[in-house]
Amino acid sequence: MLHNGQYCLTGLAFPISQYEGNCTAVNKVKFRDQVINETYQCDPTDNESFCIYEYNLTEYNLDAVETGSFSRPCKCGLDGDTGYCSSILGTPEFKEGAAAIKNLFSQN
């Protein structure tokens, strides 16, 4: 699923056939059934809980009619106490960062 999004602005797509995928965006990131916002903090000491990323399966907008999801572990931050979801793929922050990197490399 993650390689399907290599040509999408958000970096995320879901397969619709063997050779095709639809670009999508993450609508919500959850940890322990609670929606978490940008910085995506979580508890790295809880190895049973994962960050859950919900994405739209219907149209490319944030008003999802039907959703899918994938999960990623919570990883330790540099301070040793704080945890963060291990991926921002598909989020608005990923899209902004990827656009900035593209702009940097496209300048002469």
Phi, psi and omega in degrees: 000320186289327178288336178299333184269010185297341179252008180265148179300326181272350182079010185227134175212157175242146183288140173245346174201183181298328185242004184230154175216157176253131175293147179210179179223152176286128178270322183214147169242129182235150171222126185054044179064015176247134177291131177243149185257185183315143192089335171048054179286145180210180182259107183288349180276349180263093183283353180271341183256142180237159171283128181252125180253117177262134180227160183280130178260357186254285181238158180280081172202173184272357177265075186294132174267316178230133184240155170240178178206160171217163183233154177219150181286161172274131181247153180290142173277175183293338180281350178086349181247322184272143176242156179222146175301139191282000179212144171244014180307131178089353182269164176301327179294322177295314181301314179295317180295317179295321178295320179294319178294318178299316179297318180299315183282342181271350178277146180273000000 
